[in-house]
């Protein structure tokens, strides 16, 4: 997350000396309250961002007023909101988009009133902030848009100048004044449209092109990088030697990886859909490529290889792949060393934010060279004694402020356990975030202190997580302060998605003893199905009363796994003692004992 320690340094010829040039377009007039709206397409590049925001030009950080929409180029499904208040205090939140912001135009807006700031995506309100800090947003602010490359890698990602040039496109901007009770648009018709600029040209009576930089910015803003073309404002991030809306550089290869089901080639930019899938543009010595598929982000290509043996591959020659600029540029022929995957052993356990501990792997940042890691966030340590935790050392390290965590796994279904504890806040409402695993929300508006208290373990177990692209994605969406996670566990349920069932057809129903047993915090229950069947799991106390019941849906034949987090159906943790679990499928049912210890 950005955290500027320097006051913005404005227009000065002494500052124009950085190796990279960005752009900022801003109004001459400042506004107090209203609805601010833009239709834009962001730049999808690691290490940079595209923005739409308002900002009060300050004399000291005590006067800081800013309202942000920032789209980091490292993500394909995330938008960041941030009202920055007096004292330069950040209040970051995130919204997971159902689209890639860089592949098409979308409308973003925020309403700024004395009582709230609300953010909108494609006309729908997705987040609202209230409270004393919002009431302190009361100083006039200019409307601004910019593209730049921050120096903070744990926020924007590692910088690589091969991503340049990069462009963000703005179709129009509008401003509606705040007119409560007498407006014609916005929430409760409390806003009235004042103007809309379609960016057919530079309206110098309303807008100016900035020429400054600031601490934490790796580029200078120059006027020549704010360009008008085809009814769009285009903000450019370029090298010092090639400013303006020009592109004379072909796509560069970031990496090529031999994954279990094919070779994945990643480029620095979106590539042409025809040249990208032309098989003759790729050569694997001694191997036959049968298919090339352009993946959803338009930057990665999956190569299918006949008689695929990933361990035998060494190099891949790539040529004639074009970018999407007009006129198109072709990649320089390149011989890429193929990175070999090193599949993780199950169960996978990761000590988020910390070092290796017992069976837990150390945390690390994601890259094409690793099998797992966080894209962002900061590692923190604490010395709290975590109530009821077996592996308390895992809860003494944390990954704070992450948006996305990725783990490479074979296609199949999994049980995922997230280990979390509130080690900082001692009251409710201070940290709230949601969690998506793959495409499903598994926790909405989680407040760890409110749910379990301070310095206590919370384990969220999610069964039947389906992975179809070889990467298990965990997305954290912060609403108040930062998301936090201490540990991740992944248990393999099935890897038969791309296998014929005749390859494995068990003829016996079997339910194994849970492990560990006795347990504290949670236990795994493994069972084998002779066919695809609907499965339910019930938990009972020694008096036969049902404690919890879980409907797992239809599971695939073969070995499956269910994780019980030791909770009753009302969400409270079970007391120490003996319990019974039943696994039922069709006409089959098995009951076994388990013991919880505290």
C-alpha positions in Angstrom: 0.0 0.0 0.0 1.3 3.5 -0.7 2.5 5.5 2.2 4.1 8.8 1.1 6.5 10.4 3.6 7.1 13.4 1.5 4.7 16.2 0.8 3.9 16.4 -2.9 6.5 18.5 -4.8 4.8 20.6 -7.4 5.9 22.2 -10.6 9.6 22.7 -10.7 12.0 22.4 -13.6 14.6 21.0 -11.2 12.5 17.9 -10.7 12.2 17.0 -14.4 15.0 14.4 -14.6 13.7 10.9 -14.0 14.1 8.1 -16.5 10.4 7.6 -17.0 7.7 10.0 -18.1 4.1 9.8 -17.0 1.1 12.1 -17.4 -1.5 13.9 -15.2 -4.6 15.8 -16.4 -6.3 18.1 -13.9 -9.0 20.7 -13.6 -8.1 24.3 -13.0 -11.1 24.7 -10.7 -11.5 23.0 -7.4 -14.9 21.5 -6.2 -16.4 20.8 -2.9 -18.9 17.9 -2.8 -20.6 16.4 -5.8 -20.7 13.3 -8.1 -17.5 12.7 -10.1 -17.7 10.2 -12.9 -15.4 8.8 -15.6 -15.5 6.2 -18.4 -12.0 4.7 -18.8 -9.9 1.7 -19.8 -6.9 1.2 -17.5 -3.4 0.0 -18.4 -2.6 -3.7 -17.5 1.0 -3.5 -16.6 3.0 -4.7 -13.6 4.4 -1.9 -11.5 2.1 1.0 -12.5 -1.4 2.3 -12.0 -4.1 4.3 -13.7 -6.3 6.7 -11.7 -9.3 9.0 -11.4 -9.4 11.1 -8.2 -9.9 14.5 -6.5 -7.2 16.3 -4.6 -6.8 19.4 -2.4 -3.6 21.2 -3.2 -2.0 21.4 0.3 0.4 23.5 2.2 0.9 20.8 4.9 -0.3 17.2 5.4 -2.7 18.6 8.0 -4.8 19.9 5.1 -4.8 16.6 3.2 -8.1 15.9 1.4 -8.1 13.3 -1.4 -10.6 10.8 -2.8 -9.2 8.0 -5.1 -10.1 5.4 -7.6 -6.8 3.6 -8.4 -6.5 0.6 -10.8 -3.3 -1.2 -10.3 -2.0 -2.8 -13.5 -0.9 -6.0 -11.7 -4.5 -7.1 -11.2 -7.1 -8.2 -13.8 -10.0 -8.0 -11.4 -9.5 -5.3 -8.7 -10.1 -1.6 -8.2 -8.9 0.3 -5.1 -10.7 3.1 -3.3 -9.1 5.4 -0.8 -10.2 8.6 0.9 -7.0 10.1 2.3 -7.7 12.4 5.2 -6.0 15.1 7.3 -2.5 14.0 8.4 -2.3 11.9 5.2 -4.2 9.0 6.7 -5.1 6.2 4.2 -8.5 4.4 4.4 -8.0 1.8 1.6 -10.7 -0.5 0.4 -11.0 -2.8 -2.6 -13.7 -4.0 -5.0 -13.3 -7.2 -7.0 -14.5 -6.5 -10.5 -16.4 -9.1 -12.6 -14.3 -7.9 -15.6 -10.8 -7.0 -16.5 -10.6 -3.2 -16.3 -7.9 -3.1 -18.9 -9.7 -4.9 -21.7 -12.7 -2.6 -22.1 -14.2 0.7 -21.1 -16.2 0.9 -17.8 -17.7 3.7 -15.8 -16.4 4.6 -12.4 -17.8 7.3 -10.1 -17.9 8.5 -6.5 -20.3 10.7 -4.7 -18.8 13.1 -2.1 -21.1 14.5 0.4 -20.7 15.9 4.0 -21.9 12.6 5.4 -20.5 9.9 3.1 -18.4 9.0 0.1 -19.8 6.3 -2.1 -18.1 4.6 -5.0 -19.8 3.2 -8.1 -18.9 0.8 -10.8 -21.0 0.7 -14.0 -23.7 2.6 -12.2 -23.9 0.3 -9.2 -22.9 1.4 -5.7 -20.2 -1.0 -4.5 -18.8 0.7 -1.3 -19.8 3.5 1.0 -17.6 5.1 3.7 -19.0 7.2 6.6 -17.7 8.5 9.9 -15.6 11.3 11.4 -12.8 10.9 8.8 -15.2 11.4 6.0 -16.7 14.5 7.7 -13.1 15.9 7.6 -13.1 15.8 3.8 -14.4 19.3 3.4 -11.7 21.2 1.5 -12.0 22.1 -2.3 -10.5 19.5 -4.5 -9.4 19.4 -8.2 -10.4 16.5 -10.5 -7.4 14.6 -11.7 -6.3 11.6 -13.7 -2.8 10.2 -14.0 -0.6 7.2 -14.9 2.6 6.6 -13.0 4.9 3.9 -11.6 5.3 3.9 -7.8 8.5 2.9 -6.0 6.5 0.6 -3.7 6.8 -2.9 -5.1 4.7 -4.5 -2.3 1.8 -2.3 -3.5 2.2 -1.9 -7.3 4.5 -4.8 -8.1 8.0 -5.1 -9.3 8.9 -2.6 -12.0 10.3 -3.8 -15.3 10.8 -1.1 -18.0 10.1 -3.6 -20.7 6.3 -3.1 -20.1 6.7 0.4 -21.7 5.0 2.2 -23.3 1.7 1.8 -21.4 -1.5 3.7 -22.0 -4.7 4.5 -20.1 -7.7 5.6 -22.1 -10.3 8.1 -20.9 -13.6 8.5 -22.9 -15.3 11.2 -20.8 -15.5 12.8 -17.4 -18.5 14.5 -15.8 -19.2 16.6 -12.7 -22.5 17.0 -10.9 -22.8 19.4 -8.0 -24.4 18.3 -4.7 -27.9 19.6 -4.5 -29.8 17.7 -1.8 -33.5 17.7 -2.3 -33.5 19.4 -5.7 -31.2 17.3 -8.0 -31.9 15.2 -11.0 -29.3 12.4 -10.8 -27.3 10.3 -8.5 -28.4 8.7 -5.2 -31.9 10.0 -4.3 -31.6 12.6 -7.1 -29.3 14.7 -4.9 -27.0 15.7 -7.7 -27.3 18.0 -10.7 -25.1 17.7 -13.8 -22.9 20.7 -14.4 -20.7 19.6 -17.3 -19.4 16.6 -19.2 -16.2 16.6 -21.3 -16.0 14.1 -24.1 -12.3 14.7 -24.7 -12.6 15.6 -28.3 -9.8 18.2 -27.7 -7.9 19.9 -24.9 -10.3 22.4 -23.2 -7.6 24.7 -21.8 -10.3 26.8 -20.0 -11.1 23.8 -17.8 -8.0 21.5 -17.8 -4.3 21.7 -17.5 -1.5 19.2 -18.1 0.7 18.7 -15.1 4.5 19.0 -15.0 5.7 17.8 -11.6 6.6 14.7 -9.7 6.5 13.7 -6.0 8.1 11.4 -3.5 7.4 7.7 -4.2 6.8 8.4 -7.9 9.3 6.8 -10.3 8.4 9.2 -13.2 7.9 12.9 -14.0 4.7 14.1 -15.5 5.1 15.8 -18.9 2.6 17.5 -21.1 3.5 15.5 -24.2 2.2 12.3 -22.5 -1.4 13.6 -22.3 -2.7 13.1 -25.8 -6.1 13.5 -27.5 -6.9 11.0 -30.3 -10.1 9.6 -31.8 -12.3 11.3 -29.1 -10.2 9.9 -26.2 -7.8 11.4 -23.7 -4.8 9.0 -23.6 -2.4 9.2 -20.7 1.0 7.7 -21.5 3.8 6.2 -19.4 7.0 6.0 -21.4 10.7 6.0 -21.4 12.4 9.5 -21.4 13.5 8.9 -25.0 10.2 8.0 -26.4 7.4 10.2 -25.1 3.9 10.6 -26.5 1.3 8.1 -27.9 3.9 6.1 -29.8 4.8 2.4 -29.6 7.8 1.1 -31.6 8.5 -1.8 -29.3 7.2 -5.4 -29.7 6.0 -7.5 -26.8 8.6 -8.9 -24.5 8.5 -12.4 -23.0 8.2 -12.4 -19.2 8.6 -16.2 -18.7 7.7 -19.6 -20.1 6.7 -22.3 -17.6 6.3 -26.0 -18.1 3.0 -26.6 -16.2 1.5 -30.1 -15.8 -0.9 -29.6 -18.7 1.1 -27.4 -21.0 3.6 -24.6 -21.5 2.4 -21.2 -20.4 4.1 -18.2 -22.1 3.6 -14.8 -20.5 4.2 -11.4 -22.3 4.6 -8.0 -20.9 1.5 -6.7 -22.8 -1.7 -7.9 -24.5 -0.9 -9.6 -27.8 -2.6 -9.9 -31.1 -5.2 -12.7 -31.1 -4.1 -14.1 -34.5 -0.3 -14.2 -34.2 -0.6 -15.4 -30.6 -2.3 -18.6 -31.6 -0.2 -19.3 -34.7 1.6 -22.5 -33.9 4.4 -21.9 -36.3 5.5 -18.9 -34.1 6.7 -21.3 -31.4 9.4 -24.0 -31.6 10.1 -26.6 -29.0 13.1 -28.7 -30.2 12.1 -32.4 -30.5 8.5 -31.7 -29.7 5.3 -31.0 -31.6 3.0 -28.2 -30.6 -0.6 -29.1 -31.4 -2.4 -26.0 -30.1 -1.8 -22.4 -28.9 -4.6 -20.8 -26.8 -4.7 -17.1 -25.8 -5.9 -16.9 -22.2 -8.3 -14.4 -20.7 -5.8 -11.8 -19.7 -4.7 -11.6 -23.4 -1.1 -11.7 -22.2 -0.6 -15.4 -21.7 -0.6 -18.2 -24.2 -1.0 -21.9 -23.3 0.8 -24.3 -25.6 -0.4 -27.9 -25.9 2.4 -30.4 -26.7 2.0 -33.9 -28.2 3.3 -36.7 -25.9 4.0 -34.0 -23.3 6.9 -34.6 -20.9 7.5 -31.3 -19.1 10.7 -32.6 -17.5 12.4 -33.0 -20.9 11.8 -29.4 -22.1 14.6 -26.8 -22.0 14.1 -24.0 -24.4 11.3 -22.3 -26.4 11.9 -20.2 -29.5 9.3 -17.4 -30.0 9.0 -15.1 -33.0 6.4 -13.1 -35.0 4.1 -12.5 -32.1 2.5 -9.0 -32.5 1.2 -6.5 -30.0 -2.2 -4.7 -30.3 -0.9 -1.3 -31.2 -1.6 0.2 -34.7 0.6 -0.3 -36.6 1.5 -3.5 -34.7 5.0 -4.3 -33.5 6.5 -7.8 -33.6 8.5 -9.4 -30.8 12.2 -9.7 -31.3 12.9 -13.4 -31.9 13.9 -14.9 -28.5 15.1 -18.2 -27.1 13.5 -18.6 -23.7 14.7 -21.0 -21.0 11.7 -22.9 -19.8 11.1 -22.8 -16.0 10.2 -26.2 -14.7 7.5 -26.5 -12.2 8.3 -28.1 -8.8 4.9 -29.5 -7.7 4.1 -29.0 -4.0 3.4 -32.0 -1.8 0.0 -32.3 -0.1 -1.2 -31.2 2.3 0.2 -27.7 1.4 0.8 -25.6 4.5 2.1 -22.0 4.3 3.1 -19.8 7.2 1.8 -16.5 5.8 4.2 -13.6 6.6 6.7 -15.9 8.3 9.6 -18.3 8.0 9.4 -22.1 7.6 7.9 -23.7 10.7 7.5 -27.5 11.2 5.5 -28.6 8.1 4.7 -25.0 7.1 6.4 -23.5 4.1 7.8 -19.9 4.4 5.9 -17.1 2.8 7.2 -15.4 -0.3 6.1 -13.1 -3.1 4.6 -14.5 -6.3 6.6 -14.7 -9.5 6.8 -17.0 -12.6 9.6 -18.8 -10.8 7.7 -19.9 -7.7 4.9 -22.4 -6.9 3.1 -20.1 -4.4 3.1 -16.7 -3.0 1.4 -13.4 -2.3 1.2 -10.7 -5.0 1.3 -7.9 -2.4 1.1 -7.0 1.3 3.6 -6.8 4.2 5.0 -9.4 6.5 4.6 -8.7 10.3 5.5 -10.5 13.5 3.9 -10.4 16.9 4.5 -12.2 20.3 0.9 -12.8 21.3 -0.1 -16.0 23.0 -2.9 -17.2 20.7 -5.7 -18.8 22.7 -6.4 -22.4 21.8 -3.9 -22.7 19.0 -1.8 -25.8 18.5 0.7 -24.2 16.1 0.7 -20.8 17.8 3.9 -19.7 16.0 1.9 -19.6 12.7 -0.3 -17.0 14.3 2.7 -15.0 15.4 3.4 -14.0 11.8 0.9 -12.5 9.4 0.5 -11.2 5.9 -1.1 -7.8 6.2 -2.7 -5.9 3.3 -2.7 -8.6 0.7 -5.2 -8.5 -2.2 -4.3 -11.8 -3.9 -2.6 -15.1 -2.9 -1.8 -17.7 -5.6 -0.9 -21.4 -5.3 -0.1 -23.7 -8.3 -2.0 -27.0 -7.9 -3.2 -29.7 -10.4 -6.7 -29.1 -11.7 -9.2 -30.7 -9.3 -11.1 -30.1 -6.1 -9.6 -29.1 -2.7 -10.4 -28.2 0.8 -8.8 -24.9 1.8 -8.3 -23.7 5.4 -7.4 -20.1 6.2 -5.9 -19.5 9.6 -6.5 -16.0 11.0 -6.2 -14.0 14.2 -6.7 -10.4 15.2 -3.4 -9.5 16.8 -3.7 -5.7 16.6 -7.2 -4.2 17.1 -8.9 -4.6 20.5 -12.4 -3.5 19.5 -14.9 -4.3 16.8 -15.3 -2.4 13.5 -11.6 -1.6 13.1 -10.8 -4.3 10.5 -13.4 -5.7 8.1 -12.7 -7.7 4.9 -14.1 -10.3 2.6 -12.5 -13.4 1.1 -13.1 -15.0 -2.3 -11.6 -18.4 -3.1 -11.6 -18.9 -6.9 -15.0 -17.4 -7.9 -16.9 -17.9 -4.6 -17.2 -15.5 -1.7 -16.4 -17.6 1.4 -16.4 -14.8 4.0 -18.3 -11.5 3.7 -17.5 -8.6 5.9 -15.4 -10.6 8.3 -14.6 -8.7 11.6 -12.1 -11.0 13.4 -12.4 -9.2 16.7 -16.2 -9.2 16.6 -16.3 -12.9 15.7 -13.7 -14.4 18.0 -12.0 -11.6 20.0 -8.4 -10.5 20.4 -5.5 -13.0 19.9 -7.7 -16.0 19.3 -7.5 -18.4 16.4 -10.1 -18.5 13.6 -10.0 -21.2 11.0 -12.1 -20.9 7.9 -12.5 -24.2 6.1 -13.9 -24.3 2.5 -14.6 -27.6 0.8 -15.1 -28.5 -2.8 -12.9 -25.7 -4.2 -12.7 -26.3 -7.9 -9.5 -25.3 -9.8 -9.5 -25.5 -13.6 -6.5 -23.3 -14.6 -3.7 -24.8 -12.5 -3.7 -21.9 -10.0 -5.7 -21.6 -6.8 -6.6 -17.9 -6.3 -7.5 -16.4 -2.9 -8.7 -12.8 -3.2 -8.9 -10.5 -0.1 -11.2 -7.5 -0.4 -10.6 -5.0 2.4 -13.5 -2.7 3.5 -12.0 -1.2 6.6 -8.2 -1.2 7.2 -6.3 -4.2 5.8 -7.1 -7.9 5.3 -4.9 -10.3 7.3 -4.1 -14.0 7.1 -1.7 -16.0 9.2 -1.7 -19.4 7.5 -3.0 -21.4 4.6 -3.6 -25.1 4.4 -4.7 -27.0 1.2 -5.9 -30.6 1.1 -6.3 -32.5 -2.1 -9.8 -33.9 -2.7 -9.7 -35.0 -6.3 -7.6 -34.5 -9.4 -9.8 -36.5 -11.8 -11.1 -33.5 -13.7 -9.2 -34.4 -16.8 -9.0 -38.1 -16.3 -11.4 -40.8 -17.5 -13.1 -42.5 -14.5 -12.1 -45.9 -15.8 -8.6 -45.0 -14.6 -9.8 -45.2 -11.0 -13.0 -47.0 -10.1 -13.0 -48.0 -6.4 -15.6 -50.6 -5.5 -15.7 -50.0 -1.8 -17.2 -47.4 0.5 -14.8 -46.3 3.2 -14.6 -43.6 5.9 -11.3 -43.2 7.6 -10.5 -42.1 11.2 -10.2 -38.3 11.4 -6.7 -36.8 11.6 -5.3 -35.6 13.9 -7.2 -37.3 16.7 -7.4 -35.9 19.4 -7.4 -32.5 17.8 -7.7 -28.8 18.7 -8.9 -26.4 16.1 -9.9 -28.7 13.3 -9.7 -32.2 11.8 -9.7 -33.8 8.4 -12.2 -36.6 7.6 -11.2 -38.6 4.5 -13.6 -41.0 2.8 -13.8 -43.0 -0.5 -16.8 -43.0 -2.8 -17.4 -46.0 -5.2 -19.3 -43.5 -7.5 -20.3 -39.9 -7.8 -22.8 -39.4 -5.0 -24.4 -36.7 -2.8 -22.6 -36.6 0.6 -23.7 -35.2 4.0 -21.6 -35.0 7.2 -23.1 -34.8 10.6 -21.5 -34.1 14.0 -23.1 -35.3 17.2 -22.3 -35.0 20.9 -22.2 -38.0 23.4 -26.0 -37.6 24.0 -26.7 -38.0 20.3 -27.7 -34.3 19.8 -26.7 -32.9 16.4 -23.9 -30.3 16.7 -23.4 -29.4 13.0 -24.5 -30.7 9.7 -22.9 -30.1 6.3 -24.3 -30.8 2.8 -21.3 -31.3 0.5 -23.2 -31.8 -2.7 -22.3 -34.4 -5.3 -18.7 -35.4 -5.0 -16.7 -37.4 -7.5 -15.8 -41.1 -7.1 -12.6 -41.9 -5.3 -11.0 -40.4 -2.3 -12.5 -37.2 -0.9 -11.7 -35.0 2.1 -13.8 -32.9 4.5 -12.4 -30.5 7.0 -14.4 -29.8 10.2 -13.3 -26.7 12.0 -14.6 -27.8 15.4 -17.6 -25.4 15.4 -21.2 -25.9 16.3 -23.8 -24.9 13.7 -24.2 -21.5 15.5 -20.5 -20.7 14.9 -19.2 -21.2 18.4 -16.3 -23.6 19.1 -17.2 -27.0 20.6 -16.1 -27.7 24.1 -13.5 -30.4 24.9 -14.8 -34.0 24.9 -15.9 -36.9 22.7 -18.0 -36.4 19.6 -19.2 -38.6 16.7 -19.2 -37.8 13.0 -21.3 -39.5 10.4 -20.6 -39.6 6.7 -23.7 -40.5 4.5 -23.8 -41.2 0.8 -26.7 -43.0 -0.8 -27.4 -46.1 1.2 -24.0 -45.9 2.9 -23.4 -44.4 6.3 -20.4 -44.7 8.7 -20.1 -43.3 12.2 -16.8 -42.8 14.0 -15.6 -41.2 17.2 -13.4 -38.1 17.5 -12.0 -36.2 20.5 -11.5 -32.5 20.9 -8.9 -31.3 23.4 -8.4 -27.7 24.6 
